[in-house]
């Protein structure tokens, strides 16, 4: 029996070869009708025998293109029309429906394109912008939806007849590949010498276009620094095995010790200087191509300056044709096969993504610029991943430290429908924003630290872009309670401009816990452990070592680390020795200088007196409960790091020296005060001081400290379970980027029968705060 059906598909179904897939599937089943893109996804009208239609719809789900993501399929019966063929129709006009469609992230170059790239007989041989429907730029070039060429930054490149033929052929893998191009009609690279950049508008060419790639490889071999324009912005590149080049890059970029990311030619090259497990290899080779933190091998040929005082390198594989060309030629011509590929910016500024901007901002760093004339519409940095694996965690999971290229703008799917369109503005450090509607939370790419005008501008531009892409008109705005965060000020400014907006302040650590709950699909009450550097507490103090009982609408603070002054305020973040002084002074008072340890001898006595005066008189010394600052204090106390050159350095280097075989711990005390569990660290410091006097290895002291924090988490959570009859534990906050601590805590909690949840879709650091703010805001609306 013949029948006609309309099939509507929502999800990531545009720009991923979905329409040619449907065309081929319809042809295979001898069905007639049409398929088109609209502003919500893909619409199919299909006519044929009933049983054949059922098989066709079933095959859509079973055989969909690998880059697609089907969220919903809706069907309805229609009167017979008598279609004679199956056709791919042009995209429906935006006026015919609401604009809302999921957008694919940028995708690494596929194997088919790589074969063509290195085939001397192919017309795209050596062309650095080769792509197809299965790979290439997406998010960073799209201006509007539907995802058609005229709404991308490729609109200015008119396709040649051969490219146009591919583009219009439903059986070609470049059918409606919007960035489709070739050397005759597409973007081109140019190599520009930094000294020739007379002004931001000058586009002088140092070498002919066809020689640009060859010259770039030679310059890198010579130890030069080259700013290379990629998918989402510029990288600063140099030979990762050339110590002098690495030192020069550090000096010019004002990045003293923070590790550089590196890009290697192949998995074989990576394995020559890193250990790689099965999960790490899978992620390295995935279409997302993130940076993965990999354990170093001893006697590596990578320059010491790439990742000083670290056990790990941040490593990625090539993900654009240009990267493949540069590194593949290195293999052939004895040029660099491992490159430093760090963000093209000066420290604390957003990544440069326009040619003129890069010339202006990076000409004091780069010797040369490898640019191109394909515009990047929105900047997007590389994603950074750490793998969380081990006996206590099953086969392991990815833990996202920075969520950007390859992951954004895929939404986090929520286990409920949102009441309103919501904008959340995130925190200050590692900022992301989030725009949400229906059951989707669109967490932005990594914006950075909102501490300057450039980053704030990037934040504001990103919000407008997401609003347009996903047809979200915020009715509710959520923000952090800290009154001085630029994200908070932005939210309050919007509320003054539009009195109809509902604005909600969300406590920082509640947002941490809620973000982990949301990505794990949890809506019931949980025990939340939120450890980080700092967050504004609901009592006006600064929190960071918190035990909460929370659901998505509210929380109760049931435990925390004992308050301690932070002398000098934020200066103590940059100078961890201040926190060591504060803890010792709180515990030992005037007797501290008689402890007989190297730390008290190392700190200048005038400075010591100045700090204790600040503490005693409470001058610029807010009280905090931060575990992040506790890690800083211990790092300084044992001589690892008195001052830091990047955020979290003291704690990171403390983790790096851990003796992983040590199972010893320090004593600690948990007190109950006014129904609040208070963790007092005095005995921890006493134990550390005793070990310092006994000349125990710093690796042992570090391990004992980490083990102790893991046991504190278990013991406090056990007490909370007794009081509240809860068995679900959520771990969140930047401190849990520490993999040794995370393994330790999760293992101990699972031994005691807890169900433990950690992050794997959004960062556990402040990059995940915006997701938590969205779900809390929604829950509060529902409670009104």
NORSULSUL-V862890 format. One record per residue. N is the residue number from 1. SS is DSSP state (H for helix, E for strand, - for the rest). PSI is psi as a letter, one per 40 degrees, with the letter a starting at -180 (999 if undefined). Layout:
n: {N;N}
ss: {SS;SS}
psi: {PSI;PSI}
This chain:
n: {1;2;3;4;5;6;7;8;9;10;11;12;13;14;15;16;17;18;19;20;21;22;23;24;25;26;27;28;29;30;31;32;33;34;35;36;37;38;39;40;41;42;43;44;45;46;47;48;49;50;51;52;53;54;55;56;57;58;59;60;61;62;63;64;65;66;67;68;69;70;71;72;73;74;75;76;77;78;79;80;81;82;83;84;85;86;87;88;89;90;91;92;93;94;95;96;97;98;99;100;101;102;103;104;105;106;107;108;109;110;111;112;113;114;115;116;117;118;119;120;121;122;123;124;125;126;127;128;129;130;131;132;133;134;135;136;137;138;139;140;141;142;143;144;145;146;147;148;149;150;151;152;153;154;155;156;157;158;159;160;161;162;163;164;165;166;167;168;169;170;171;172;173;174;175;176;177;178;179;180;181;182;183;184;185;186;187;188;189;190;191;192;193;194;195;196;197;198;199;200;201;202;203;204;205;206;207;208;209;210;211;212;213;214;215;216;217;218;219;220;221;222;223;224;225;226;227;228;229;230;231;232;233;234;235;236;237;238;239;240;241;242;243;244;245;246;247;248;249;250;251;252;253;254;255;256;257;258;259;260;261;262;263;264;265;266;267;268;269;270;271;272;273;274;275;276;277;278;279;280;281;282;283;284;285;286;287;288;289;290;291;292;293;294;295;296;297;298;299;300;301;302;303;304;305;306;307;308;309;310;311;312;313;314;315;316;317;318;319;320;321;322;323;324;325;326;327;328;329;330;331;332;333;334;335;336;337;338;339;340;341;342;343;344;345;346;347;348;349;350;351;352;353;354;355;356;357;358;359;360;361;362;363;364;365;366;367;368;369;370;371;372;373;374;375;376;377;378;379;380;381;382;383;384;385;386;387;388;389;390;391;392;393;394;395;396;397;398;399;400;401;402;403;404;405;406;407;408;409;410;411;412;413;414;415;416;417;418;419;420;421;422;423;424;425;426;427;428;429;430;431;432;433;434;435;436;437;438;439;440;441;442;443;444;445;446;447;448;449;450;451;452;453;454;455;456;457;458;459;460;461;462;463;464;465;466;467;468;469;470;471;472;473;474;475;476;477;478;479;480;481;482;483;484;485;486;487;488;489;490;491;492;493;494;495;496;497;498;499;500;501;502;503;504;505;506;507;508;509;510;511;512;513;514;515;516;517;518;519;520;521;522;523;524;525;526;527;528;529;530;531;532;533;534;535;536;537;538;539;540;541;542;543;544;545;546;547;548;549;550;551;552;553;554;555;556;557;558;559;560;561;562;563;564;565;566;567;568;569;570;571;572;573;574;575;576;577;578;579;580;581;582;583;584;585;586;587;588;589;590;591;592;593;594;595;596;597;598;599;600;601;602;603;604;605;606;607;608;609;610;611;612;613;614;615;616;617;618;619;620;621;622;623;624;625;626;627;628;629;630;631;632;633;634;635;636;637;638;639;640;641;642;643;644;645;646;647;648;649;650;651;652;653;654;655;656;657;658;659;660;661;662;663;664;665;666;667;668;669;670;671;672;673;674;675;676;677;678;679;680;681;682;683;684;685;686;687;688;689;690;691;692;693;694;695;696;697;698;699;700;701;702;703;704;705;706;707;708;709;710;711;712;713;714;715;716;717;718;719;720;721;722;723;724;725;726;727;728;729;730;731;732;733;734;735;736;737;738;739;740;741;742;743;744;745;746;747;748;749;750;751;752;753;754;755;756;757;758;759;760;761;762;763;764;765;766;767;768;769;770;771;772;773;774;775;776;777;778;779;780;781;782;783;784}
ss: {-;E;E;E;E;E;E;E;E;E;E;E;-;-;-;-;-;H;H;H;H;H;H;H;H;H;H;H;-;-;-;E;E;E;E;E;E;-;-;-;-;E;E;E;E;E;E;E;E;H;H;H;H;H;H;H;H;H;H;H;H;H;H;-;-;-;-;-;E;E;E;E;E;E;E;E;E;E;-;-;-;-;-;-;-;E;E;E;-;-;-;-;-;H;H;H;-;-;-;-;-;-;-;-;-;-;E;-;-;-;H;H;H;H;H;H;H;-;-;-;-;-;-;-;-;-;-;-;-;-;-;E;-;-;E;E;-;-;-;-;-;E;-;-;-;-;-;-;H;H;H;E;-;-;-;-;-;-;-;-;H;H;H;H;H;H;H;H;-;-;-;-;-;-;-;-;-;-;-;-;-;-;-;-;-;-;-;-;E;E;E;E;E;H;H;H;-;-;-;-;-;-;-;-;-;-;E;-;H;H;H;H;H;H;H;H;H;H;H;H;H;-;-;-;-;E;E;E;E;-;-;-;-;E;E;E;E;E;E;-;-;-;H;H;H;H;H;H;H;H;H;H;H;-;-;-;-;-;-;-;E;E;E;E;-;-;H;H;H;H;H;H;H;E;-;-;-;H;H;H;H;H;H;H;H;-;-;-;-;-;E;E;E;E;E;E;-;-;-;-;-;-;-;H;H;H;-;-;-;-;-;E;E;E;E;E;E;-;-;-;H;H;H;H;H;H;H;H;H;H;H;H;H;-;-;-;-;E;E;E;E;E;E;-;-;-;-;-;-;-;-;-;-;-;H;H;H;H;H;H;H;H;-;-;-;-;-;E;E;E;E;E;-;-;-;-;-;-;-;-;-;-;-;E;E;E;E;E;-;-;H;H;H;-;-;-;E;E;E;E;E;E;-;-;-;-;-;-;-;-;-;E;E;-;-;-;-;-;-;-;-;E;E;E;-;-;-;-;-;-;E;-;-;E;E;E;E;-;-;E;E;E;E;-;-;-;-;E;-;-;-;-;H;H;H;H;H;H;H;H;H;H;H;H;H;H;H;H;H;-;-;-;-;-;-;E;E;E;E;E;-;-;-;-;-;H;H;H;H;H;H;H;H;H;H;H;H;-;-;-;-;E;E;E;E;E;-;H;H;H;H;H;H;H;H;H;H;H;H;-;-;-;-;-;-;E;E;E;E;E;E;E;E;E;E;E;-;-;-;-;-;E;E;E;E;E;E;E;E;E;-;-;-;-;E;E;E;E;E;E;E;-;-;E;E;-;-;-;-;-;H;H;H;H;-;-;H;H;H;H;H;H;H;H;H;H;H;H;H;H;H;H;H;H;-;-;-;H;H;H;H;H;-;-;H;H;H;H;H;H;H;H;H;H;H;H;-;-;-;-;-;-;E;E;-;-;H;H;H;H;H;H;H;H;H;H;H;-;-;-;-;-;-;-;-;-;-;-;H;H;H;H;H;H;H;H;-;-;-;-;-;-;-;-;-;-;-;-;E;E;E;E;E;-;-;E;E;E;E;E;-;H;H;H;H;H;H;H;H;H;H;H;H;-;-;-;-;H;H;H;H;H;H;H;H;H;H;H;H;H;H;H;H;H;H;H;H;H;H;H;H;H;H;H;-;-;-;E;E;E;E;E;-;H;H;H;H;-;H;H;H;H;H;H;H;H;H;H;H;H;H;-;-;-;E;E;E;-;-;-;-;-;-;-;-;H;H;H;H;H;H;H;H;H;H;H;H;H;H;H;H;H;H;-}
psi: {h;i;i;h;i;h;h;h;h;i;a;g;e;h;e;f;f;d;d;d;d;d;d;d;d;d;d;d;e;f;i;i;b;i;i;i;i;a;e;e;b;h;h;h;h;h;h;a;i;d;d;d;d;d;d;d;d;d;d;d;d;d;e;i;i;d;e;i;h;h;d;h;h;h;i;i;i;i;i;i;d;f;i;d;i;h;i;h;i;i;i;i;i;d;e;e;i;i;h;h;i;i;h;i;i;h;h;i;h;i;d;d;d;d;d;d;d;e;h;e;e;i;d;e;h;e;h;e;f;h;i;a;e;e;i;a;i;c;d;e;e;h;d;i;i;i;g;i;d;e;f;i;e;e;d;e;h;h;i;i;d;d;d;d;d;d;d;e;h;d;e;i;e;e;h;f;h;d;e;h;i;i;d;d;e;a;i;i;i;i;h;h;h;d;e;e;g;d;i;e;e;h;f;i;h;d;i;i;d;e;e;d;d;d;d;d;d;d;d;d;d;e;e;i;h;h;h;h;h;a;d;e;a;i;i;h;i;i;h;e;e;h;d;d;d;d;d;d;d;d;d;d;e;f;g;d;e;h;i;i;i;i;h;i;d;i;d;d;d;d;e;d;e;i;h;h;i;d;d;d;d;d;d;d;e;i;e;d;f;i;h;h;h;i;h;i;i;i;f;i;e;h;i;d;e;d;g;i;f;i;e;i;i;h;i;i;i;i;e;i;d;d;d;d;d;d;d;d;d;d;d;d;e;f;i;h;e;h;h;h;g;i;h;g;i;i;h;e;i;i;h;h;e;i;d;d;d;d;d;d;d;e;e;e;d;i;d;i;h;g;i;i;e;h;i;h;d;h;i;h;i;i;i;h;i;i;h;h;i;i;d;e;e;b;e;i;i;h;h;h;d;h;h;b;h;d;d;h;f;h;i;h;h;i;e;i;h;i;d;i;h;h;h;i;e;a;a;d;i;f;h;i;i;h;h;i;i;b;f;h;h;g;h;i;i;h;d;a;h;g;e;i;d;d;d;d;d;d;d;d;d;d;d;d;d;d;d;d;d;e;f;h;h;h;e;h;h;i;i;i;e;h;e;e;h;d;d;d;d;d;d;d;d;d;d;d;d;h;e;e;h;h;h;h;h;h;h;d;d;d;d;d;d;d;d;d;d;d;e;e;f;h;e;i;i;i;h;h;h;h;h;a;d;i;i;h;i;e;e;e;i;h;i;e;g;i;h;i;h;i;a;e;d;i;i;h;h;e;i;i;i;h;i;i;i;g;h;e;b;e;d;d;d;d;g;d;d;d;d;d;d;d;d;d;d;d;d;e;b;e;e;d;e;e;d;f;i;d;d;d;d;d;h;h;d;d;d;d;d;d;d;d;d;d;d;d;e;f;h;f;g;i;i;i;f;h;d;d;d;d;d;d;d;d;d;d;d;e;e;d;h;d;i;i;e;i;h;e;d;d;d;d;d;d;d;d;e;h;h;e;e;h;e;i;i;i;i;i;h;h;i;h;h;f;e;h;h;h;h;h;e;d;d;d;d;d;d;d;d;d;d;d;d;e;f;i;i;d;d;d;d;d;d;d;d;d;d;d;d;d;d;d;d;d;d;d;d;d;d;d;d;d;d;e;f;i;e;h;h;h;h;i;i;d;d;e;e;h;d;d;d;d;d;d;d;d;d;d;d;d;d;e;e;i;h;h;h;i;i;e;d;i;i;e;a;e;e;e;d;d;d;d;d;d;d;d;d;d;d;d;d;d;e;999}
